[in-house]
Amino acid sequence: MKINIKLNIEKKYAFIIISLLVVIAGVVMGYAYNSSPANPAVMGHSTNEISGIVMDSGEVSGSSEASLTKTITLNSPGLLFMSGGAKSNYHSITITANAGDYVTLFIDGIVCNNDMSFEAISSSIDFYSSTSCIKKLNAGVHVLKLEHSVTAAKRISSSLQYAVISAN
């Protein structure tokens, strides 16, 4: 048995039908958005609203420290997002070669990522370095570290930021 269905709709009626469907979809979405609880401050879900997810985050910063360290403890495997940045400067009346700074991120003593900012010849300049990394971590204690090295420059500031998402 074979069934054939054939619809012939004129173009102006097709546009009317499509327009009505769009209006109906807009009304339904507007009603759903303004229902209880009304107008969420953030669209989507925060980590606090999702069952079984734990998020920990923080920042360590310093002025002239050569390294910054943060120890974290995970009860279950998690995903680490870590970034670090540093600023240094060189100001002198004499020109020097190879002035700059270097930032390295470590997780449990192993290099995760690094960045550098150098000038071949300079008498006065500010240097900015930043880097980031993402790594899966097992449950346990982990040490996050940022090292800020300088060459012919003065350390001004550095910071280490992290966020860990893990199961409850």
N, C-alpha and C positions, 0 to 999 in steps of 0.2 A: 504494500500500500504506500502510495506517494502523496505527500501533501505539499502543495505550493501555496505560499502566501505572498501576495504582491500588494505593496502599498504605493500609491501614487499621491504624494503630498506636494502641493505647489510650494514654491520657494517662500512666499510670504507667510504661509501657514507654518512652515518649518521654523522660521525665525520666531514666530509668535510662541510656538511650543517650547523652543529652547529658552526664550526669554522668561517664560513662566517657570520653567524648571530652575533657572538660576535664581529668580526671586524667591521661590519656595525654599531652596537650599540656604539662601541668605537669612530668611526668617528663622529657619530651624537652627542655624548656627548662632544667630543672635540670641535666641531663647536659651539655648544650651549654655552660652557664655554667661548670661546674666542670671542663671539659676543659682540655687543655694549650694555652697557658699558663693556669695557675689564677688565678681571681679577679682580673681587671684592677683596678688602683687607680682608674682613671677609666673609666666606661662610655663607649663610643663611640670616636672616634679623636682623637688630638691632631694638631696640624698637622705634627709630625715624622713621623707614620705615613702621611700622605697624600702620595703621590708627586707631585712637581711643584709643591708649595705651599711658600712661604717666608713666615715670620712674623717681623716685627721689632717690638719694643715698647720703651718706656722712659718715664722720668719726669724732669722738670726741676723743681726747686723752689727757692724763695728766701724770704727774710724780708721785707726792705723794698724789694726791687727793683721798679721801675716796669714792667719787661718781662722776659720769659723767652724765650729763643730756642733752637731745636733744628734742626740741618740734617740731613736724611736723604737718602740716595741710593738710588734704585730702579733695578734692572737691567731691569725689565719693568713694564708698567702694574700698578697695585695699587689696593686699596681702603683708605683711611685712616679710622680711627676716632680722633677727637681730643676730649679734654675738658680743661677748665681750671676752676680755682676759686681764690677769694681771700677773705681775711678782713681787715677793717680795723675800727677802733673809734674812737669819739669819747667822751671822758670829760671833763667840765668842770662847774664849778658854775654856769655860765651856759648858758642855753638858746639853741641856734642853729637856724636854719632850713636845710633841705636839706642835711643831712649824709649821707654814704654812700659807696658805692664802685661801680665799673663795671668789668666784665671783658669784653674783646674777644679773640676768636681770629682769627688771620690765617693764611692759607696762601699763600705766595709774594706777600705784600703785599696780598692781597685779603681782605676781611672774610668770615669763614665764619659766625660767630654771635657774639652777645653777651648779657649779662645785667647787671642792676643791682639794687642794694639801697639804698633811700633812706628817710629819715624826714623828714617835713615839719618837725616840731618835736621836738627831743630835747636832753637834757642828758647822757645816759649810755647808750650802746648799742653793741653789736657788730653788724657788718654782714657778711653772707656772700653771695657771688655765685658762681654756677657755670653753665657752659654746655657744650655739646658739639656736634660736627658730624661728618658722614660725607661723604666726597668721593672720587671716582675720580681717581687721579693717573696721569699718563703717566710713562714711564721718564725718569730724569734726577735732578737735584739739586733739592730742595724745602726751603724754609725755613718752619718752623712757629713761630708766635709768639703769646704771650699778653701783652696789655697790661692793667695794673691801674691804673686812675685813681681818685683819691679826691677828695672835696669835704669840706672841714672835718673830715677824719678822718685817722688815722694808719695806714699800711700795716702789717699784722702778718705775713701770709704769703700765698704764692701758689704754685700748682703747675700744671704742664702735663703731661698724660699722653697717650700716643699708642700706637696699634698699627696696623701695615700688613700686609695680606695680599696677596701677589703670586705670580705664576707663577714657577717656577724658570727 
